[in-house]
Amino acid sequence: MGAGFSGLYALHRLRELGLRVRVLEAADRVGGTWLFNRYPGARCDIESIEYSYSFSTELQQEWTWSELLPGQAEIEAYLNFAADRLDLRRDIQFDTRVAAMTFDEADQTWLVTTEAGERFVAPFVVAATGILSAPLDPGIPGLATFRGTTLYSNRFPREGHDFTGQRVAVIGTGSTGVQAIPVVAEQAEHLYVYQRSAAYTLPSPARRYEPGEFEELRSRYDEIRAAQLLAHVGAARTSAFSVLTNLGGLPALRTASREAQLRAVEEKGVVGALYWSDVMFDPEAIRMATALYGEAVARIVRDPETAASLVPTYPFGCKRPIIDQGYYETFNRPNVTLVDLRKDAIQEITPTGIRTERAHHELDAILFATGFDALTGALTRIDVRGRGGALLRDVWATEGPVAYLGLQVSDFPNLFLVQGPGSPSAASNFLAAMEHHIEWITDCVAHLRAGGHRTIEALPSAQAEWIDEILALVNGSVLMHPDCNSWYNGANVPGKKRMYTTYVAGLPSFRQRCDEIAAAGYTGFKIG
């Protein structure tokens, strides 16, 4: 299921085993998240040379990236190139959305039913459905009454949208909003930014490669990939994680002089507020870093009230870092207004705009950047039933988003997740982590077939132990801070059981664990 990065690689690997494979894709073309998330300013936060397939020398040598951090259009083009170069389209069925999946215990196969009523029977299912592919409903009263243009960042029109001369609202200031807002502001007559939670965001190094620069990098692919394999997050070069890997570049903030703090901000801007060695662990340093970050923002944003509203209230590091291109500078534009929803909440959407507690803003267009039901949302929207009729969405609703190694959920045999709960997923370069998952899954299928086995499923005990290990890794860190409301822990989805779900000990460690488990005969799994 899915024809994004994961689905395409899974198809390629499984075909190499001589298996008959059918990819079911809801869209009308390949691309996954990079097909739907085509909003203004959409860009990857990992360097292109590392946010690309590593398994094929031909793909590496035949494709030329134009930018350090690739934009949506270039990534979509790359995925189409890969699909054509590997001759993948003939095994992909587009415009096909899966509605239900049921495990037949007698036949030990999965019955997959589509919304159109088609039925497929297969011994194995690979859910390459993406970790950020299930958009959240904004849930704002009156939305259906709005007579202007309603846009969603996660299903933005392919033909784009011209905001020139329009009064525009952007609702949401996570990574998507931070990327889109500077671009929309350049076009709109007036832009209202509706912010529920201010975010830490750092200046992006995004730029075009200089002439000959990428060609030189391409000649060193082996060296770059080797370094990538050893990197904690699966990215050894430029990425959103660079700020985290560089923490500690300055001594402890808690003991730093006022002069040293101001010098750091003067020299490094907002980054200087965060590069201290103790900001991820010491509660007092966390508080001091947020205050210093606010001082750095106030040096950029001229209006004091706006600057104060743009200071986050959660500890730095509890969410994936955001990088931006001129985000704070945008609020100095005369055509941009920040609406701090902590002080002036939205009451309703009206036929002509948005009413808050204090005002009514007349609008021509609303762009929703309200996020995703991450990691689990794509599968909970499908009726997935395993042994004894167990319903996956009910399992995750009661137990939390559990899985063993992010690969399988107990009682759901032969259903493989790609970057499911309990994997490095959001704490890594998705491409590097995904490739390992696909390789592990396909090697597992080959092992089962060679041994005449028909099923593999995670043991409940192994699943529970793995979740305990993940939680132990983050216990006491900012990731478990009570003020950390993130899609990492499901706090952004009303009613979702809150639980941290990402393996943070690093990709090298995760690969080693998974490979040791396979080498030992798939410890923690039951093979039948």
Secondary structure, 3 states (H helix, E strand, C coil): CCCCHHHHHHHHHHHHCCCCCCEECCCCCCCCHHHHCCCCCCECCECCCCCCCCCCHHHHHHCCCCECCCEHHHHHHHHHHHHHHCCCHHHEECCCCEEEEEEECCCCEEEEEECCCCEEEECCEEECCCCCCCECCCCCCCHHHCCCEEEEHHHCCCCCCCCECCEEEEECCCHHHHHHHHHHHHHECEEEEEECCCCCEEECCCCECCCCHHHHHHCCHHHHHHHHHHCCCCCCCCECCHHHHCCCCECCCCCCCHHHHHHHHHHHHHHHHCCECCCCCCHHHHHHHHHHHHHHHHHHCCCHHHHHHCCCCCCCCCCCCEEECCHHHHCCCCCEEEEECCCCCEEEEECCEEEECCCEEECCEEEECCCECCCCHHHHCCEEECHHHCEHHHHHHHHCCCCECCCECCCCCCEEECCCCCCCHHHCCHHHHHHHHHHHHHHHHHHHHHCCCCCEEECHHHHHHHHHHHHHHHCCCHHHCCCCCCCCCCCCCCCCCCCCCCCCCCHHHHHHHHHHHHHCCCCCEEEC
